[in-house]
Amino acid sequence: MRYGFTTGSCAAAAAKAAAYMLLLDLKKDEIIIKTPKGIEYSASIIDMKKDKDEASCAVMKDGGDDPDVTTGCLIYASVSIKKDEVNDNINDNIKEEVRIYIDGGTGVGRVTKPGLDQPVGAAAINHVPREMIDKEVREVCEAADFNGTIEVIISVPDGEETAKKTFNEKLGIVGGISIIGTSGIVEPMSSQALLDTIKTFLNQRRAQGYEYAAVSPGNYGTDYMLKTYGYDLDKSIKCSNFIGDTVDMAKELGFKGILLTGHIGKLVKVSGGIMNTHSKEGDCRMELIAAAGIKAGVSQDTLRKVFDCVSTEEALKLIKDENKLEEVMKLIMEKVMYYLNKRAGDRLNVECIIYSNELGELAKSEGADKWLTLLVREQER
């Protein structure tokens, strides 16, 4: 599969091209930069404009074979010479005469909540893209023997609309997309991108002073949780299939506890020690239900039918018909908690609620009600 390049790489390439136009009066149809990953990016430069004190260029974002919502967006960089020295957002680590000020323009979001890569009020241009832009523009300044202050404004004309398809609003980034990327490249269907998003949500919550967090694999069961507990599951941190990794991150960030709420179809896998619940990592849902059923004394006839079931909802209905559902789910929850606690160790308290869309609450750990009460009160505030 073909990899692509991040918005950060596009911004750096566009800024370098604009710097060439402004400082050396050179139009570059193609700019080559080296990404932090060590892979060269040869970017086509479009929409080049220049006047006396400013130049701007654009690069079209190419996400490769990754389903990236920013693919096709034009990432613009406008470079100008500042007559007065600018003190904000200058890279303080570089003690040279050339100073580079980086900010966001139209379509680049602004940070409104703490815990993100940039402070509140700053443009949502993460530190690695800032370093990339600084490096590429500084290189041109040296070639032009320029000493002074350069201002680089990154903008994305369609950024505000595109941001509606991202997590930005929930994260507290308003007005546009983020200029991001730690490696400079986009790997197709990158698991790391999902993990980075999960950690960002956890880190943001921790930065706001909270010591506990609600975690859910997804929004499956939102209506049930809202109706039953008055808890909006959409407010929880979505861990997708990465349950084990999320526990690790919560522990690393210093949380005291997390409440994991999820559908039986996902969480039954945890009862078998499967901490990445994607089907490619393992799918023994019926085997695990049947194993608990054997221990609970479910009839062999029902167990044989369980193995033929396609969904966990269907399997549990068969067990319910034998009045064994509560006992089976108690055994499954015991195993879920065993593996969650083993992963969490002594540094993190984990509680869990397992539900079914059709059968309602199936099981919950001993301390789940306490954490849920705290979370509901927090939402009310």
N, C-alpha and C positions, 0 to 999 in steps of 0.2 A: 504494500500500500504506500501511497505517496504522502510524505509529510509536508506540512506547510510552514508558514512563518507567523510569528506572533504580531500583535498590534505594536508591541515594543520594537521589534525589528523593523517594521514598516516605518514607524515614527523616526527611528534613528537614520534609516536610509534616506527618507525624505528631508530630514534636517541637514544631513551631509550634503545632499544635492543643492539645497537652498543656500547653504553656506558657500559652496563653490560659486554659485551664480553671484552672490552678493559681494564676496571678498576677492574673487579671482576673475569675475565676469566670464565664467565658463559654464556652458550648458551641457549637462551630462544626461544622456538618454538612459544610461544604466549606471547604477552605483553598486559596488561590491563592499559588503561589510562582513566581518567575522562575528558570528553569534557566540554567546557564552558557551554554547555546546561545542564550539570549535568548528562548526559547519559554516561554510561561506554562503552568504545570501546575495544573489545577483538580482537586484530589484530594478524593474522598469520604472522610469520616472516620467510622470505625465503632468499636464496642466502647469507648466513652468511660467512664472510671472516675476517680473523684476522692475523696481523703480529705483530712485536714487539711494534710498536708505533701507530698503526691504526687498526680500525675495521669498517666494513661496513655491513649493513643489508638492506633489502628491504621489502616493504609492497605493495601488489597489491591494487590499488584504486578500491573501490566498491561504486558506486553511488546509490546503491539500485534500486528503480524503477524509478528514475529520469533519463531522457535521457541526461546523462552527457558525453561529449566527452572524458573526462579524465578517465572514467571507464575502467579498464583493464591496465592502465599505472602502471609501477613499479616505486614507489617513494623510492629512495635510500637515506640513511644517512650514511656519513662517519665521524667517530669521531676520533680525534687524540689529543695527548698532545702537546701543543706548548711549545717549549723550551724557546722562547723569548716571552715576554708579547706582546699581540696584543691589540691595543687601539681602532681600528675601530669597529663599530657595537656592542660594548659591552653594555649591559643593564646598563645604568648609575644609574638607580634607586636602584640597588642592591649593597650595599657597603659591600661586603664580599670578602674573599680571593679567592674564586672560581670565575673565570671570564669565560664567555662563548661567543665565537665569532661565529656568524652564517652567512653563505654566501651561494650563489648558485653556482652550478657547471653546467655540461652539461645538456642542456634541460630545465634549469630554466631561464626565461627571465630576461633582465636588463631594468631598467627604463630609458627612454631617454627624457621624457617630465615631466614638473612640474604638480602638482595637484593630484598626485596619493598617495597611502598610504605610499609609501617609496620615499625617495629623489632621484633625478636624479643620475644615476650611481650605485645605490644599486641594489642588486638582488630583484626580484619581489616576495619576501616572506613577506607577510603582517604582521602587528604588532601583531595580535592575534596568528597566527601560531608561530611567533618568541617567544612570551611569553609562548606558550605551550611547544615548544622545550626546552626553557630555564628551565622551571619548571621540566620537566621530566628528563632531563640530570642532573640538579642540585640535584635532589633526589638521583640519583645513585652516584654522587660524595660524597654526605653526607654519604651514606651507605658504601662507600669505604674509607671514611676518607681522601679524596683527596683534596688537596689545590693547586691551580695553574690555568693555562689557558687551556681551552678545545676549540678546533675548530670543528665546525659541518658544514659539506658541504652537502647540499641537491642537488640531481641531479635526472633527469628523462630522461633515454636514448631516449625515443620516444618523448620527450617534444617539440622539435623544429617542428617536423612534426604535432603533435597534435595541436600546437598553431595556425596553419593555419586555423583551424576550429573555432577559438575563435575571440574575439574582440581585442586581445592583440596588434596586429600591429597598428590598428587604434588608440588605446590608447597611443601608444608610448612605448610598451614593446616588445623588440626584443630578438630573440634567444631562445625562449621557452615559456612554460606555467607559470602561476603564482601559487604560493603556497598560498592558500586563505582559508577563512572560518571564520566567526565570532562566530558561535555556535558550530562548530566542526562536525555537522551533515548535511547531505543533505536531505532536505524534498522533496518528489516527486512533480514535477511540481511547484516548489517554486516560488510564485509571488514575494517574498522578493528578490530572486536572480536577477530578472529582475529590480526591483526597485533600488537595489544596483548598478546595471550596469548603469542605467539612471543617478543616482546621481553622479557616478564616472565621466561620460562624462561631466555633467554640472560643477562639481567641477573643473575638469581639465581646462575647458574653462575659468572659472572664475579666476583660478590661473594664467592663461596666460594674464590676464588683460582686458578681454572682458566684456562689460557690457550688451551685447545683444546676443541672441542665436536663431538659427533656430531649430525648433522642428517639427518632422513629425511622424505619427504613423508607417510608414514603407516606403519601396521603391516603393510602388504601384504608378505609375505615374512618375517615374524617367525620362523616355524619354520625356514626355510632358513638365515637368518643365525645362529640359535642352534645348529643342527646343524652347520653348516659351520665357523663361526669361534668358537663358544662365546660369541657376543655377543648380548645381549638387546636387540633393536631397540626394544623398548618403553621402554628407558631413554634413547633418543635424543630430541632436541628435534624435535617434529613441526612441519614448516614448511608442511604442506598444499601448496597450489599456488604458494606465495609464495617460490620459490627465490631469485630475484633480490633481493627485499626482505630475506630472511634473511641473505644475503651482506652486504648493505649494513649491516644492524644489527650483525652480528658484527664488521664492520670498525669501525663507529662505537664499539662498546663496548671495543675494544682487544684482541680475541682475536688470537692469532698464527696459528691455523689451524682449519679445520673439515674434517670428513670427511663427505661427502654420500654416503649409501647409498640406493639406490632401484631400483625395478622399471623395466625397459626401457620399459614403457608410458608412464611419466612422463618419464624422463630422456632418452629419444630426442628429445623436443621441444627440450630444451636444446641439442642438437647443431645446431638451426636458429636458435639465438639467442632462443628463446622462454623468458622467465624467469618468466612466470606460466603454469603448465601447465594451467589450467582450459580445458575444451573451448571455452568461449565466447571465449577469448582467441586460440585458434588450435589446430587439430588437423591436423597434416600428418605424422603418424607414418609412414604407409606411403610417402609421398613421400620422407621423409628416409631411411628404410631402403632404398628403391629407389635413391636417389641414391648411397648408399654402395655398394650392390650393383653399380651401373653401373661405378663406379671400381674395384671388386674383380673385375670380369669375370664377374659372374653372368649366366647366359643370359637372353635376352630372354623366353623362354617362362616362366621362373620369375618374372622381374620383372613380367610381366603378371599372374601369379597373385597376387603380393604386393599389387598394387593392389586386388585383389578381397577381400583378407583383412579380417576384422573386428577381429582382435586381433593385437598384436605377437607374441605367443607363436606363433600360427599362421604368421605371415610368416617368423619366424626358423627354424621347422622346415623350411620349404621351402628356405631358404638353406643350412641344415645338410645337407640331402640332397645338395647340390652340393659339400659340403666347403668352403664359403666362409664359414662362420659366424665363425671366428676373425678372418679378414681384414676382414670387414664390421664387426665389433664394434670392431676396432682403429681403423678409420677414424671410426666414430661416437664413440668415446671421445676421439679427438684433437680432434674438433670440440666435444664437450662441454667439455673442458678449456680449449679456446681461449676459449669464451664465458664460462666461470666465471672464468678468470684475467683476462679483460678487465673483468669486473664487479668483481672483487676488487682489481685494481690491485696495487701493490707492498706494500700494508699487511697483506695477509692471504694466507696459504697455503691453497689449497683442494685437497683430494684427493677421489677419487670411486671408488665401486664400483657397478657395474650388474649386476643379476642377473635371472634368470627363475625363476619358481616351478617350471617343468618342466625347463628346461635347465641350471639352476644358475648358477654365476658366468659372466658373459658377458665382462666386461672390468673392469680396475681400473687406476687411474693409478699412476705410478711410485712415489709415496711413500705409497700407501694402506696397505700392510702395517705401516709404522712407526706410523702414527696408530692403526690398529686394535689393534695390540699394546698401546699405551698405554691405550686405552679398555677393553680386556678386563681388563687388570691393575687398572685403577681399579674396575671392577665387582667384581672378586674381593675388593678391600679393603672 
